C-alpha cells in the first residue's frame, strides 16, 4: 500500500477545488443568462413582456443557490489544501534542519 505525500494530497485537493469552482461558476452563468431565442424575441422598446415561458424546454437549469454553495465549498476546500501544503512544507523544513 502506497501512502501519498502531504504535498501530493494538498495539490490534488487544490485541483479538485478548482474543478468544483469551475463547475459552480458555469452553473451560475447558466442559471442567470437568458437563452439566445429569448434574447432575440424580447419585447419592443416601451413594452413589457408578461409572457411566462420555460426558458430551456429540453435542458435543466442548474439551481443558483446550490451553485453558490458549491462555489463556497470549493473555496474552503482550496484553503484547507493550502494549509496541508504549508504544513508539509514546515515539516520538511524541520526535518532538513534536524538532519543538517
Residue pairs with C-beta under 8 A, 6 or more apart in sequence:
4 12
5 88
6 84
6 85
6 87
6 88
6 91
7 85
7 88
7 89
9 81
9 84
10 81
10 82
10 84
10 85
10 88
11 81
11 85
12 81
13 77
13 78
13 80
13 81
13 84
14 78
14 81
14 82
14 85
16 77
17 74
17 75
17 77
17 78
17 81
18 74
18 78
20 70
20 71
20 73
20 74
20 77
21 71
21 74
21 75
21 78
23 70
24 67
24 68
24 70
24 71
24 74
25 67
25 71
27 62
27 63
27 64
27 66
27 67
27 70
28 62
28 64
28 67
28 68
28 71
30 61
30 62
31 61
31 62
31 63
31 64
31 67
32 64
34 55
35 55
35 56
38 53
38 55
42 49
43 49
55 61
